[in-house]
Structure formats: structure tokens, C-alpha cells
């Protein structure tokens, strides 16, 4: 197993943070395979499966979440 130069083998603090849906505020303790990740204006945002399903057409149209 290798790691990046200057990195540690203990993982970063960001990996241990809970994920929060940027739309409804639902929390998840670990990455969820059904959640969607979007990078908008250089910021990574996560959306729960419910919000992703409800806004599927806007997502496919590549609209930023502000337009949902």
C-alpha cells in the first residue's frame, strides 16, 4: 500500500466527517452508493438519493442545484 508524499496513513479528518445533503440536510455517517456528488463553482456538494430522484431532470439538464 502506498500513500502520497508527505501524507499520513491515518486518513484525513475530512474522511471521518458525516456527509450532509446540500438540499435537505439529511446526514450519513459514511459514503452512500446511492448519493450523488456534484462540483458546483469549485465546491463539492452531496445530495441524498431522495433529492437526486426528485430532481433527476434538472440534474440530467446539467442545471446547478440553485435552479432546482
N, C-alpha and C positions, 0 to 999 in steps of 0.2 A: 504494500500500500504506500502510495506517495502523497505528499502534500506540497502546496505551493511554497516557494521560498519565503521565509520569514513568518510562515503560518504556524499554528499550533495544532496538535492532534486532538484537542479538547472540543472542537466545534466553536462556532461563534455564538454570541448572545442572540443574534437575530434568528438563528435556527431554533432556539428554545422558546421564542415568543409565540403567543397564540395568534392565529390568523383571525382577522376580523373582516367581515363582508363590508365593502366600501359603500354599499347601497342600504342595507337594512340593519347592519350591526351584529349579525349572528356571529358567534365565536366558535372556533375549532382549535383544539389543542395541538393537532398535528395536521400536516398537509392532507387534504382530501382529494381523492382522484376525480370526484365529480365537480369540484370547484373550478372556476375559470380565473386565469391570471391575465391581466391587461396592463400594458405600459402606456400611460397617457401623459403627455408632456414630460416625459422622463421619469415619471413616478409609477412604481409597480403597485397595482391595486388588485385585490382578490374579490371575487363575487361568488356567493354561495350557489348551490345548484338551483334553488328556487328562483332567485333573482336572475340567474342565467337563462332559465327556461322561460320566464315571463318576458324577457327582453330579447329573445333569440333573433327576431327580425332586425332589430336595431344593431345587434352585435354583428350579424352577417352583412349588414349595410355599412359596417365599419364606422358607426357613429360613436363619438365619445360618450361616456356614461352620463355626462351632463345633459345630453339630448334625450335620454330615456325618460 
